[in-house]
Amino acid sequence: MKAIRVHQFGGPEVMKLEEVPNMQPSDGEVLVRIRAVGVNPVDTYILAGSYDPKPTLPYTPGKDAAGEVVGTGERVYITGSVTGANADHALCKSFDVHPLPKRLSFEQGAAVGVPYATAYRALFQRARAIAGETILIHGGSGGVGTAAIQLARNAGMVVIATAGTDEGIELTKKLGAQHVLNHRKPDYLNEIAKITSGRGVDVILEMLSNVNLGKDLTVLAMSGRISVIGSRGPVEINPRDAMKRDADIRGVMLGNATAADRAEIFAALGAGFENGTLTPIVGKILPLAEAAKAHEEVMKPGAHGKIVL
């Protein structure tokens, strides 16, 4: 079988497509024939060796994928793999294998795991968002952003999303965001005061904290919460902006989710995929042999859904 293998940490160029031995599942494992693989920013951090715990070299990248269970043919999506998802086949723990409804393609199934689970955890398990609240979703056209818009709208929230391209803006509107801001415009956050009649937003999902966190604190409502999902460096903030609003900054790390947390997440997501209220957005599809290119693309601005191999 073929798999992407990484023998040293580094940039996308260290990923090589190689022949590897076929695998057999042990107790508690499932062998999945992979049909599509999702690429996430965290995959690039792991590849670079800057994300703990580091995998043992050599390794096959990838957490999110979709395919068929070998032996039964059941359509599934996976949210983790013992052997890595960038391959023809992957061994998975049974709790990381979930039914893929017929209404979703394999490519859409590969767009579920990290983005949708992160969005759900950020919204409901960390920020404790509830119906009627107003939420600001930075990067609304990306993988986590598109998931968060759908989850928030379905839960009865007022959604303000940001995007940086005409295509991204149209996508966020199509997904249900009532207000969309172009984050490439100077002082775009000033529009929030008008939208909320000066009150501010209850919850912010922050994908790039090193750029936005300080400004986020100035547009929160009283007792507002910021879920920090991503950051590419340190940031300086004014603590008084948090103090005068009784604001909370809450970190979000999907890897910290307990077994009970994960059970809640995937039960809720599964219902949404079944009843049609959640539909993963695939922005770009590349062949497995171009995994390195996908890792370059996923770090560029202007995301439009999920990149899939």
Backbone hydrogen bonds, N-H to C=O, Kabsch-Sander energy under -0.5 kcal/mol:
donor,donor_aa,acceptor,acceptor_aa,energy
3,A,18,E,-2.4
4,I,86,N,-3.0
5,R,16,K,-3.5
6,V,59,Y,-2.2
7,H,14,V,-0.6
10,G,47,L,-2.2
14,V,11,G,-2.2
15,M,12,P,-1.8
16,K,5,R,-2.2
18,E,3,A,-3.0
18,E,16,K,-0.6
20,V,1,M,-3.1
29,E,26,S,-2.0
30,V,92,C,-2.9
32,V,30,V,-0.6
32,V,90,A,-2.6
33,R,68,E,-3.4
34,I,32,V,-0.8
34,I,88,D,-2.3
35,R,66,A,-3.0
36,A,66,A,-1.8
38,G,64,D,-2.0
39,V,307,I,-2.3
43,D,40,N,-1.2
44,T,40,N,-0.8
44,T,41,P,-1.0
45,Y,41,P,-1.3
46,I,42,V,-2.3
47,L,43,D,-2.2
48,A,44,T,-1.8
49,G,45,Y,-0.6
49,G,46,I,-1.1
50,S,45,Y,-2.1
51,Y,45,Y,-0.6
59,Y,6,V,-1.7
65,A,78,I,-1.3
66,A,36,A,-2.3
67,G,76,V,-2.4
68,E,33,R,-2.0
69,V,74,E,-2.2
70,V,31,L,-2.7
72,T,69,V,-1.1
73,G,69,V,-3.1
76,V,67,G,-2.6
77,Y,98,H,-2.6
78,I,65,A,-2.9
79,T,96,D,-2.1
80,G,63,K,-0.6
82,V,91,L,-2.5
83,T,91,L,-1.2
85,A,62,G,-1.1
86,N,61,P,-2.4
87,A,85,A,-2.5
88,D,2,K,-2.4
90,A,32,V,-2.0
92,C,30,V,-2.7
94,S,28,G,-2.1
96,D,93,K,-2.0
97,V,94,S,-1.4
98,H,77,Y,-2.7
98,H,96,D,-0.5
100,L,75,R,-2.3
104,L,101,P,-1.8
109,G,105,S,-2.3
110,A,106,F,-2.0
111,A,108,Q,-1.1
112,V,109,G,-1.3
113,G,109,G,-0.5
116,Y,112,V,-2.6
117,A,112,V,-0.7
117,A,113,G,-2.0
118,T,114,V,-2.4
119,A,115,P,-2.4
120,Y,116,Y,-2.5
121,R,117,A,-2.5
122,A,118,T,-2.9
123,L,119,A,-2.4
124,F,120,Y,-2.8
125,Q,120,Y,-0.9
125,Q,121,R,-0.6
126,R,121,R,-2.1
127,A,122,A,-1.7
129,A,123,L,-2.8
132,G,156,G,-2.6
133,E,130,I,-1.8
135,I,158,V,-2.9
136,L,203,V,-2.8
137,I,135,I,-0.5
137,I,160,I,-3.0
138,H,136,L,-0.7
138,H,205,L,-2.0
140,G,137,I,-0.6
140,G,162,T,-2.6
141,S,162,T,-0.5
142,G,139,G,-1.8
146,T,142,G,-2.9
147,A,143,G,-1.4
148,A,144,V,-2.7
149,I,145,G,-2.4
150,Q,146,T,-1.5
151,L,147,A,-2.4
152,A,148,A,-2.9
153,R,149,I,-2.5
154,N,150,Q,-2.3
155,A,151,L,-1.2
156,G,153,R,-1.6
157,M,152,A,-2.3
158,V,133,E,-2.5
159,V,157,M,-0.6
160,I,135,I,-3.1
160,I,158,V,-0.5
161,A,159,V,-0.5
161,A,179,H,-2.7
162,T,137,I,-2.0
163,A,181,L,-2.0
169,I,165,T,-2.6
170,E,166,D,-2.3
171,L,167,E,-2.0
172,T,168,G,-2.3
173,K,169,I,-1.8
174,K,170,E,-2.3
175,L,171,L,-2.0
176,G,172,T,-0.5
176,G,173,K,-1.2
177,A,172,T,-2.3
178,Q,159,V,-0.8
179,H,159,V,-1.8
181,L,161,A,-2.8
183,H,163,A,-1.8
183,H,181,L,-0.9
185,K,182,N,-1.8
188,Y,185,K,-1.3
190,N,187,D,-1.7
191,E,188,Y,-1.5
192,I,189,L,-1.6
193,A,190,N,-0.7
194,K,190,N,-0.6
195,I,191,E,-2.2
196,T,192,I,-2.5
197,S,194,K,-1.0
198,G,193,A,-3.2
199,R,196,T,-1.7
201,V,219,V,-2.3
202,D,134,T,-1.9
203,V,134,T,-1.7
204,I,225,R,-2.0
205,L,136,L,-2.7
206,E,204,I,-0.7
206,E,227,S,-2.7
207,M,205,L,-0.6
209,S,230,G,-2.7
211,V,208,L,-1.7
212,N,208,L,-2.0
213,L,209,S,-2.0
216,D,212,N,-2.7
217,L,213,L,-1.7
218,T,215,K,-1.2
219,V,216,D,-1.8
221,A,201,V,-3.0
223,S,245,R,-3.9
224,G,221,A,-1.8
225,R,202,D,-2.6
226,I,248,D,-2.5
227,S,204,I,-3.0
227,S,225,R,-0.5
228,V,226,I,-0.7
228,V,250,R,-2.5
229,I,206,E,-2.8
229,I,227,S,-0.9
230,G,206,E,-1.6
241,D,238,N,-1.9
242,A,238,N,-0.6
242,A,239,P,-0.7
243,M,239,P,-2.5
244,K,240,R,-2.5
245,R,242,A,-0.8
246,D,242,A,-0.6
246,D,243,M,-1.1
247,A,242,A,-2.5
248,D,224,G,-2.3
250,R,226,I,-3.5
250,R,248,D,-0.5
251,G,249,I,-0.5
252,V,228,V,-2.0
256,N,253,M,-2.1
257,A,254,L,-1.8
262,R,258,T,-2.6
263,A,259,A,-2.1
264,E,260,A,-2.1
265,I,261,D,-2.5
266,F,262,R,-2.6
267,A,263,A,-1.6
268,A,264,E,-2.2
269,L,265,I,-2.6
270,G,266,F,-1.9
271,A,267,A,-1.7
272,G,268,A,-1.7
273,F,269,L,-2.4
274,E,270,G,-2.0
275,N,271,A,-2.5
276,G,272,G,-0.8
277,T,272,G,-1.0
278,L,272,G,-1.8
282,V,280,P,-0.6
283,G,281,I,-0.6
283,G,306,K,-2.2
284,K,306,K,-1.5
286,L,308,V,-2.6
290,E,287,P,-2.1
291,A,288,L,-1.5
294,A,290,E,-1.9
295,H,291,A,-2.0
296,E,292,A,-1.4
297,E,293,K,-2.5
298,V,294,A,-2.2
299,M,296,E,-0.8
300,K,297,E,-1.6
305,G,141,S,-3.1
306,K,281,I,-2.7
307,I,39,V,-0.6
308,V,284,K,-3.0
309,L,37,V,-3.4
